[in-house]
Every structure is written in C-alpha cells, then in structure tokens.
Amino acid sequence: MSLVRYSWTTLSKRHLTSSCRLISTTGKLLDSRKEKDLDKVAAPISSCSSGTVLKGLAYLKDQPPVVALPDEEYPPWLWTIMLPKVWPEDGPGGKAEKVRLRKESRQKIKDQNFMKTQ
C-alpha cells in the first residue's frame, strides 16, 4: 500500500509550490539490520530509571505527566536507533559503494565551497 503525502510551501504571496512524496508501507526497510540482529544486541540501561517524570514532554494542557517505563516495556528496536547503518559489501555498483561514493562526493563539494570562501 502506498500513500501520497503532499506539502505546500509558500515562496511568496503570488507563488505556491507543491512537492509529492510516495510512501510505501509494505516495502522492506532499506536498513540491513534484521530482527535476529536486534536480539544479539545487549539491551543497554536507559539513562533514567523507571517511574521518573520526564518534564517537557507533556505539552498539552491537563495532560498527566509523562513517566518513564521499565526498559523491558520498550520495543527492542528502540535501543538500536543510534547505531550506524551497516550496508553489506555486495561488490561494485552495490548499495554500500553508492553510499560511500555519495558521502565522498558531498564532502568534496563542501571542501570546494569552503575553499571558495577563503
């Protein structure tokens, strides 16, 4: 199932532009981490203990305060969000090489732009 998300941006009072983004909810994730890999990761200890009131997260009026849950009640993927993505080495022209080349190209452009300002 694909969803289409439209967003409107106002450039000036006379001009409007739109962008369309297709979102697939049935496709596989591009992330190479599998469910079995999530089980291998040791569950880290969260930074706040269970029952701690998290200030600043209840932004609606008359909402009860947000309280931290025990680590076991959070889904296992939550602890892997901050891990870097690992792309499998699938030879020349593969996803890993494309990601590496894109990073190198962006860095080269940034370096060139920086040198133009000097």
C-alpha positions in Angstrom: 0.0 0.0 0.0 1.4 3.4 -1.0 0.4 6.7 0.5 1.0 10.0 -1.1 1.9 13.0 1.1 1.5 16.5 -0.3 3.1 19.5 1.2 2.6 23.1 0.2 5.3 25.7 0.6 4.7 29.4 0.2 7.6 31.1 -1.7 6.0 34.4 -2.0 2.5 35.9 -1.9 1.9 35.0 -5.6 3.6 31.7 -6.0 2.9 28.3 -4.4 4.9 25.2 -5.0 4.0 21.6 -4.1 6.0 18.5 -3.5 4.8 15.0 -3.6 6.4 12.1 -1.7 5.4 8.5 -2.2 5.5 6.5 1.0 5.4 2.7 0.9 4.1 0.9 4.0 4.5 -2.6 2.7 8.1 -2.4 1.4 11.1 -3.8 3.2 13.2 -1.4 5.2 16.5 -0.5 3.5 18.3 -0.9 6.8 20.4 -4.0 6.8 19.8 -4.8 10.5 17.5 -7.8 10.8 15.2 -8.8 13.6 17.7 -11.6 14.5 20.4 -8.9 14.8 18.3 -7.0 17.3 18.2 -9.9 19.6 22.1 -10.2 19.6 22.5 -6.6 20.8 22.7 -6.4 24.6 20.0 -4.2 25.9 21.6 -1.1 27.4 20.4 0.5 30.6 18.4 3.6 29.9 19.5 7.0 31.2 16.6 7.4 33.5 15.1 4.9 35.9 11.6 3.5 35.8 9.0 5.9 37.2 11.0 9.1 36.5 8.8 12.0 35.5 10.0 13.3 32.1 9.5 17.1 32.2 8.8 19.0 29.0 7.2 16.0 27.1 3.6 16.7 28.2 2.9 19.6 26.0 -0.9 19.5 26.1 -2.8 21.2 28.8 -4.3 19.0 31.5 -2.3 16.0 30.3 -1.0 13.7 33.0 2.8 13.9 33.4 4.9 11.5 31.2 6.5 8.8 33.2 9.4 6.6 32.1 8.6 2.9 31.7 10.9 0.0 32.7 13.4 -0.9 29.9 11.6 -4.2 29.2 8.4 -2.4 28.1 10.1 -0.5 25.3 10.5 -2.3 21.9 13.9 -3.8 21.1 14.5 -1.7 18.0 14.4 1.5 20.2 17.9 0.7 21.5 19.4 0.4 18.0 18.2 3.7 16.6 21.5 5.5 17.3 23.7 2.7 15.8 25.2 3.5 12.4 23.7 1.7 9.4 25.7 -1.2 8.2 25.5 -1.8 4.4 26.6 -5.2 3.2 29.5 -5.3 0.8 27.8 -6.5 -2.3 30.5 -5.7 -4.9 31.0 -2.9 -7.3 27.8 -1.0 -8.1 26.2 -2.2 -4.9 24.4 -0.2 -2.2 27.5 0.1 0.1 29.6 1.5 -2.7 26.9 4.0 -3.7 26.5 5.2 -0.2 30.3 5.6 0.2 30.6 7.5 -3.1 27.8 9.8 -2.2 29.5 10.6 1.1 32.8 11.3 -0.6 31.1 13.5 -3.2 29.3 15.6 -0.6 32.5 16.0 1.4 34.3 17.1 -1.8 31.7 19.7 -2.6 31.8 21.0 1.0 35.6 21.3 0.8 35.4 23.1 -2.5 32.7 25.5 -1.2 34.8 26.2 1.9 37.9 27.0 -0.3 35.9 29.4 -2.3 35.2 31.5 0.8 38.9 31.8 1.7 
